[in-house]
């Protein structure tokens, strides 16, 4: 029997669990939760016992007595270097004490992994949380001293597709000079310089609008909107994240629905669709400039990368920035996390200690 790794990925309305053996998935389960089941929990840490009960039950159903590693989804920790971290006591204390950048269900991934590790006689890890910070100094400057640009991006998938592209192009990760566009409900576009994410549009503050986020907005106009007295704070928050972007213009956050509207002759849908392509291409161009050299390739990934029409239009706008565009649709978080654990178990990468 090869090395075995258990992967735990808590999401907003579900928990995904998978067992991998020798880098191949052997079993997986997705436990979904209704709004009624979750409405009584104020914080992510309030859900630890609730989520653990289901995980423990699945481990027992699968008759797992021991694994070589357990890895959980990383949360919004303080800025960290890229890498694989042990779910140590300091990490768990920060999560329980609320010493996190923001509230998010992924914050409890390390705690759930540690509980499973204790049960299965294994170390527990997390890898490449969204708060990985490899920014250059100039990337942090916003335009006013009261606000600093922060490194928040879809790190897990971005780092995974960079490794995948390096294998395809037969280059070392430390020589990777790419631009990666993670295209999902939020859009993260990052220049990769010598394997490091040196800048990123924080997907809830900057960059192109997405299916449900506003992206960067004209600052003074937003200021006037906020102080107009017409809108509550919660409404504005939702306009920025959750009910912005496509959802705010067209009443849907599904790009397939928008394409269907266009096919029926909806001119407004066509305009908004073209604008999203335009803004995404514009941000890729900006991050190509931030890289400072011609990107070896541009990588398009995330859920929207499944939408051929969108991707084809985007490639037509960005192809002159680079000699190669690679498309890796989706984001397989379970496999990305499992691969990280196997890199540790196989001695290919060292574990970092969270401090």
N, C-alpha and C positions, 0 to 999 in steps of 0.2 A: 504494500500500500504506500502511495506517495504522501507527501506532506499535505495536511489539510488545514484550511483556513475558513473561519466563520466570519461572514460580513453582515453588519447591521447598519441599516440606513433609515433613520427616522425622518419622515416627511410630514408636511403640514396635516394631511388627513390619512396617512398610512404609515406602516412600518414594513420595510422590505428586509427579508433575511435570506441569506444564501450560503450554501456550503460548497466550497471549491476543493478539488483534489488535484494536485499537480497542474495548477492553472486552468483546470476545466471545471465548469459548474456541474455539480452533481444533484443539487436539490435547491429549490427556491420557494419562497412563500411571500405573499403580500397580504398583510392584514389591514383592512380598510376600516375607518372610523367615521361615524356620522357626526353631523354638527351637534346633535343632541348629546352624543357621548362626550364630546369635547368642550361643550359650552361651560361646564363647571370649573374648568382649569384656567387660572389667571396667568400662570407662568409656565414655561416649558418644563422647569424642574418639578412642577406639581404633577407632571405626567409620568415621572420615572417609574413608580410602582405599577401604574396602569399599563404602560408599554411593556415593562419587564415581565409581567404575568404572561402575556402572549408569547414573548420570546422564549421564556423558560418552558412553556408548554410545547412549543415547536421543537426545541432541542430534545425534549423527552420523547416526543413522537418520532423523531428521526433516530432515536436511540444512539445519540452521540455521547460518549463518555469522556473523550479527550480530543483536543485538536492541537495543532502546532502553533496557531496564532489566531487572534480575534482582532478584527479591525472595525472601527465605527466611523461614521461621518464626522468630520471636524466642524466645530462651531465657530462663532464670531469672537475669537480670542483677541488679545492685544496683538499688535503687529508681530509676525513671526517670519523666519526664513522658510523658504520652501523645503519640504522634506517630510519624513515619517517620524512621528513623535510617540513616545511611550505615554500611555494614559496613566500618568503618575499621580501621587497624592496632591501635589500642587495644582495640577490641572483640574482635578475633581473638586478641590476646594474653591478655586476661582469660579467654577461653574455654579456650585451650590451657593456661594456667597454673592453671586450676581456680578462678579467682576469681569464682565464681557462687554464688547463694543456695542452690542444690541441684543434684544430679545429675539430668539429664533429657535425652533424646535431642534435644529441640528446641534444646538448647544449640548443636548443630553446624549449625543452619540457616544462620546467618550465614556460616560458613566455606564451606559448600557453595555458597551464593549467590555469594560472592566468587570462588571457583574458576571457576564458570560465567561470571561477569562478566568475569574476565580472559580466558577463552577466547573470549567473544563481544563483546569490545571495549565493555563496558558497565559503568556503575556498579552496585553491589549494595546492597540495602537490607534492613532488617527493619522491622516495624511492630507497635506495641502489644503488647509481650510481657506475660506474666501479671504481671510485677513492676512494672507501671505503678502509681505511687503518687501519688494525688491526695487522700489522706485529710486530713480536718481534724484539728487537734491532739487534740480530745476523742475522736476515733475510735481513737486509738492506745492509750488507757489500758485495761488489762485488769482490774485489781483487785489485783494485786501488782506492786511495782516491778521484780521480777526478770524479768517477762515483758511484752513490748510486743506489742500486736496489729499484725500485718503486713498490708500491702496485697498480697494474692495473689488473683487472680480470673481468669475467662475473658475477659480484656480485649478480645481481637481481635473476638470475636463480639458482645460487649456494645456496644462502640463502633460496630460496623457496624449493629446493629439500631437503635441510637439515631439514627444518621444516616437510616436508612430511615424511622423513625417521624416524624422532623422533616420529611422531604419530604412524607409523607402528610398531616401536620397543618399543613403550610405555616408552620413556625416555624423560627427560627434555632437552630442547635445550642447557642449560648451562652444561649439562653432555655429550654433543655430541662430540665424538672423532672419526672423520671420515676422509677419503680422498675422495674428489669429483673431478671427471674429466668431465669438460664441453667440449664436442667434437663437434666442428662446423667448420666454415671456419677458425676460429682460435681455438686453444686448450688451455684451462686454467685448470691446475691441482693444487689443493690446499689442504693442511692439515687443518682440522677443529679441533681445540683444545678448549674444553669447549665452543663450539659454535662459536668461533672466527676463522677468516681466518688468520692464523699466518704466512703464506708464500704463494707464487704463482709464477709460471713462467709467467712473462709478455708475453702475447701471441703474441706480435710482436717482441720480443727480445730473448726469451729463450724457452726451452722445445722442444717437438717433432715438426717435420714439420707436416703440416696440408694440406688440399686440396689446399690452395692457399698462405700459408705462409711458410717461410723457417725454422722457429724455430731457436734454437741456432746453431751457425756455428763455425767452428774452427777460433779463433780470428785472429791469425797471417795470415792465408790464406785469410781471408776477408780483412784484412788490405792491403795485397799485391794486391788483386783484385781492391780495391778502388783506389789505386795509380798507377795502371798499365798504365793508360792513354787510355785504350781501351773502357771504359764505362762512360757514362754520369751519373751524380748524380741521375737523375730521373729514369734511367734504374735500378740502384742498389736499389733504394727505392722500385721499383715494384718487384724486385726479392725477397726482404724481405717480402713484404706484397702486395698481389694482383696477382703476377705471379711467386710465389715461390712454394715450396712443390710439390704436385702431378702435378699441372699445368705446372711447369717448366720441370719436367721429362717426362710427358706423354701427355701434351697438353690438359688436361681436369681437371677441379676441381670437377668433379662429381664421387663419389666413385662407383656409379652404373655402370658408363661407364668403370671404371677400372676393376670391377668384370667381365663385359662382355668381355673385352680384355683378361683377364685371362682364361675365359671359352673357348676362341678361341685359346688358346695355346701360348699367348704372354708371353715369359719368362721374359722380362724386366718389364712388368706390374706386374707380380707376385713378382719379387724381390722388387720393390718399395712399393708395397702393404704390403709385409711382413715387410719391414723396418719401415713403418709407425706404424704398430702394435707393433713392437719391441721397437721403440723409445717412444711410448705412455706408454707401460708397464714399461719401464725403468724409466720414469719420475714419474709414480705412485709409483714405488719402492722407488725412492729418497724422495718423499713427505711422504711416510710411515715412512721412517727413520727420517725425519724432525719432524714428530709428536712425536716421542720419545717413543711411546707405540704402541702395536698392535691395528690397527684401529678396532673399533666395526663393521664398515662396509665400503666398498668402493662403491661409487655411480657413475654410468656412466649415463651421461645425454647429452642433445644437439642433434642437427640434425643427427649426425652420429650414434647416439644410435639407430636409426631406422634400421640400416644396420646389420641384424642378423649375417651374415658371419663374418663381422669385429668384432662385439661384442663377438661372440663365441670364436674367435681366441684370442682376448684380455683377456677374462676371463680365458682361459687356462693358460695364462702366469702370471696372477696376483692372482689367487685364493688362493695361499699358503700364501699371506700376511694377509689374514683375514678369518673369518668364514662365512662372508656373503657379497655377491655382489648384489646390487640393481640396476636395470636399469629403468630409467625414461626418455624415449625418448622425444626429442623435447625441446622447451623452450616456454612456453605459457606466453609471457611477459604481455599481456593484463590482463590475470587472476591474475598473480603475483602482478601487480600493483593494481588491484581492491581489492584483498585480503588485501593488506596493508591499503588501505583507509578504508575498513570495520573494520579492527582491531582498527583503531583510533576512528571511529564512535561508535563502540561497547565498547569503554573504555578498550580494551585489551592491547593497546600500546599507549604511550605518544608521542606527536609530538615534534620533536627537532627544535630549532631555528637555522637557518643558520647564522653564523657570519664570 
